[in-house]
Amino acid sequence: MTIHKGYRNKTRKVYRKKPRKRGLGSVEKYLVDYNINDRVDIIADPSQHKRGLPHRRYHGKTGIIVGKRGRCFEVEVKLQNKKKLLIIGREHLRLNHASIKE
């Protein structure tokens, strides 16, 4: 049998959620206002499949919001020596706490 290389290939442990925290989660992550030049962490939410789910290689990376496209955000991420532009839904983003200076 051939090895299938789907979009969610080898993500069994990367996209795992804790048993008590399964489901859609709270409404708070939908109410966060992201601005351009905010630093965000890319943490993929496996319960949201088709809403701007990033590839598994970007899980845990930090990027900068460059713009907005529809209801998703354009995030620039540095991957080795290249800069990549990703289109990610707000469910898969959270503010980087190291960059908040309040």
C-alpha positions in Angstrom: 0.0 0.0 0.0 1.4 3.4 -0.9 2.1 6.1 1.7 -0.5 8.9 1.6 0.9 12.4 1.9 -2.3 14.3 2.9 -2.4 17.8 4.4 -2.7 16.5 7.9 -0.1 13.7 7.5 1.9 12.9 10.7 -0.2 15.3 12.9 -1.5 12.8 15.4 0.6 14.3 18.3 0.9 17.9 17.0 -2.8 18.5 16.8 -3.8 16.6 19.9 -6.0 18.4 22.4 -6.3 17.6 26.1 -9.5 15.6 26.9 -11.0 18.2 29.2 -10.3 21.0 26.7 -11.9 19.5 23.5 -14.5 21.2 21.5 -14.6 24.7 20.1 -13.3 26.4 23.3 -14.2 29.8 24.5 -15.5 32.8 22.6 -12.6 35.0 23.8 -10.3 34.0 21.0 -12.8 35.4 18.5 -13.0 38.7 20.3 -9.3 39.5 20.3 -8.5 42.5 18.0 -5.3 41.9 16.0 -3.6 44.9 14.5 -1.0 45.1 11.8 2.6 44.6 13.1 1.4 42.5 16.0 3.5 39.5 16.9 1.4 36.3 17.0 2.1 32.7 17.8 0.7 30.1 15.4 -1.0 27.4 17.3 -3.3 25.3 15.1 -6.7 24.5 16.5 -7.6 21.0 15.3 -11.3 21.4 15.9 -11.4 24.0 13.1 -10.6 22.2 9.9 -11.3 24.5 7.0 -10.9 27.9 8.5 -7.4 28.9 7.5 -5.7 25.9 9.1 -1.9 26.4 8.6 0.4 23.5 7.6 1.9 21.5 10.5 5.4 22.9 9.8 4.3 26.3 11.0 2.8 25.0 14.3 4.5 26.8 17.2 6.2 29.5 15.0 5.9 33.2 15.7 5.1 35.7 13.0 4.1 39.3 12.3 0.6 40.3 11.0 1.1 42.1 7.7 -2.5 42.5 6.6 -6.0 41.2 6.5 -7.6 39.1 3.8 -11.3 38.5 4.2 -11.8 37.1 7.7 -8.2 35.7 7.8 -4.9 37.4 8.5 -1.8 37.6 6.4 1.1 36.5 8.7 4.8 36.7 7.7 6.9 33.9 9.2 10.6 33.4 8.9 11.4 29.8 7.9 15.2 29.2 7.8 16.4 31.9 5.4 13.1 32.7 3.7 10.1 34.8 4.7 6.8 33.1 4.0 3.4 34.8 3.8 0.6 32.7 5.3 -3.1 33.2 5.3 -4.4 32.0 8.7 -7.7 32.2 10.4 -8.0 33.9 13.8 -8.8 30.6 15.5 -5.2 29.5 15.0 -3.5 32.7 16.3 -2.8 34.1 19.7 -0.9 37.2 20.8 2.8 36.6 21.6 3.1 37.5 25.3 6.8 38.4 25.0 5.9 41.3 22.7 3.2 42.8 24.9 4.8 45.7 26.9 2.0 46.9 29.1 
